[in-house]
Amino acid sequence: MEKVRTRDFIYTTDDLLFASTNYVHPDNRYISFLRYIPDPEGDRERNGKKYRKVSSDEAYTFLRENYPDYLYFCDVTNVEMMGVPHEKVKEIIKPDERLAQLRADFKAGKELKNPEIMAKLMDVSDFFHYVAGVPYENLGISGSILPGLHKEDVSDIDFVIFGLENHRKAMKAFRDNKNKPVYIEEVDKEIQLNGIEDEFWQRVYDKRMKDSSLTFDEFRWYENRKGNRGTINGTLFDILCTRDYDEISGTWGDTVYEPQGISQIECKITSALGAFDNPSLYTIEDLKVIDGVDVPMKEVVSFTHTYAGEVVDGEEVVAKGKVEKVIKNGKDSHYRLVVGTTRESMDEYIKLKESPA
């Protein structure tokens, strides 16, 4: 079967749209999460049909009541998960291929949905190609634009950089050139990428924070420091990271995760090298369990973009999430704390021990 990476979308024979959440998959299905369902009253349109976006709770309820074949008890994570059976796959929509097609259509003058957003998408891709030096084939678009479900009036740009080193180059290029115009001779154009502008902060906060784990001021401080989100001519964009194919290793089932319960911990970050990967990875030391399951955890991982790049090497942090025992090739390896067991990441977080704001 076709290789499917994190952030690929899968369109199914039941007219459902899932987002892949894994780099490796079982033999018979693709691990993914339901994002859009058909709805005559929906606020998004694709190929003449209307759809709407669903939350984590809605997604599970909808599948349980209508399409239980997409749910299964996973013997790797030991929890109920979503996954698209191979026989249910109608189309795999890839971020790099979608961006390449949009670029070709844009250059050819074809009519595209929300042409203003498309023009900004072209500028973002040109910036990261020419200024950061990332090949076009390592650039992509995810989010609602990937399956063509972006709205006519407004949409964010979920920009994808493939390859860990490419992502580091893209982040540096953005940090070095943020808030100033850059003339790109090859396209004879001046492009300016800005940080998040004042009027967007509340919108970004409401989109990402569904509880009180971070105050508005704390969220703003972290996001400013991360530098993986900005604006272009009044449109928000994210700089997302996905591994290139040659950076993906392992097979489904060689590592198994056993849930242990919930814990709140304090610890020190020894390495945040994988902080922008998916999942984000932080290795830790000086562990102190404040509440919950008390086991010797070695790392914190985050499956939500909200806490990607949240903390850096040497910082003392507090975190809360689900504890898992990691078993590699049938042998106990270590314990980890998982943040973001749902997209909304309710009452799960990783942040500085002392509030920065």
C-alpha positions, 0 to 999 in steps of 0.5 A: 500500500501507499506510504502515508505520513503525518499530515496526509489526508485520506478521503474514504469511500464513505465520504469522510476526510481523515488526517493521518497522525502517524509515520508508520501504520498497521498492515490493514489500516492507516492511523488517522483522525476524523476531521470533516464529515458531510453535512448539508448545513455545513460551512465548507464545500468540496466538489459540490458537497458540503462538510463540517469540521468535527471535534475529538468528542464529536468524531468518536461519537459520529463514528461509533454511531455511523461507521464503527469500522473505523474504530478499533482497539489498538494493540500498540497503544492499548486504547481505542483508536481511529484508523482507515481500513485500506479497503475504505481508502478512496484517495490519499491527499499529500501536502507536497503534491497538493502545493505543487498542483496549486502552484502549477494552477496559479501560474497557469492562471486557473480560477482557484477558490479564495484567490487571495489566500492562494496568492499568499500561499505562493509568497510563503512557498517562494520565501521558504524556497529562496530565502531558507533554501528548501526545495519546492518538493519539500514544501507542502500545505496541510489543514483545510486547504489540503482537501480543498475545504478552506472557506471563501472568506478566511482561512489560515495557512498550515504550511508544511516543511518536510525534513527536520533540517529543512524545518530548522532552516525555515524557522531560522529564515523566518526569525532572521527576516521577520517583520521586514521586506525581503526582495526575491530577485528570482520572482522579482517581488518583495515578500514580508512575513510578520509575527502575529499581529495584535488583532490576531492574538485572541483568535489564535488563543481561542483556536488553540486553548480550550481550557485554562492551562495557559493564560492569554499572556502566557500563551502569547509569550510562548508563541512569540518565543517559538517563532513557528507562527506568523502572518502574511498580509493579514493571514495567519500561517504555521510552519509545521514539521513532517519527517522526510521519507528517509527520516522515518524508521521502525515498523508498526508494533515494534514499540508498544505503549501501555497506559499507566494513568495520569500524572503531574510532574516537575522536571528539567529539560535535557534536550528539546532537539525533537521539539517541533517534530510530530510528536514533539519530544523532550528528554528530561531529568530531575523528575519529581512526581507531584500527583498521580502515577509515580514512575521514573519517566525519561521523556515528555511527548506532545501530540498537539501543535500547541505544545510543540517547541514550548520549552528549551534545553535546561529549563525547569518545567511542569507537565501533566498528561497520560503516563505510558510504559514504552515496550520495545521489541517485547522488552520494557524500555522506559516510561513517558508522559504524553501531552495531547491525547486529544486534539484539544489537550484538555488539562494536559500541558508542558510549560515553565515551572515559573510563569513567564508572564 
